[in-house]
Amino acid sequence: MNYNLCQQIVNKRFEFGMSQAELARRLDVSRSSVNAWELGFATPQLKHVIEMARIFGTTVDSMLNISEDVTINISELNEEERQVVFNLVDCLKKAHSEEK
């Protein structure tokens, strides 16, 4: 399991002054499940990660420690293929900025 998620569950739970039992009750899982997640012995289902993000007033990305920056390795592409990727990214950025 992702260590960052383990630590996020612990950190958020402490930040909110919540016991493992309370978090488990709110997620409709056993306290031992929450304990296993925090220790990295088990991985919560996506629905539980989503619900924890809601409970803790954060995002799933934050729970998973995913930054908004994404790196894509295109080193194996030839120059023409790289240009297609760059053009696509530019097109998506433009479309996104027009939506705002």
Secondary structure, 3 states (H helix, E strand, C coil): CCHHHHHHHHHHHHHCCCCHHHHHHHHCCCHHHHHHHHHCCCCCCHHHHHHHHHHCCCCHHHHCCCCCCCCCCCCCCCHHHHHHHHHHHHHHHHHHHHHC
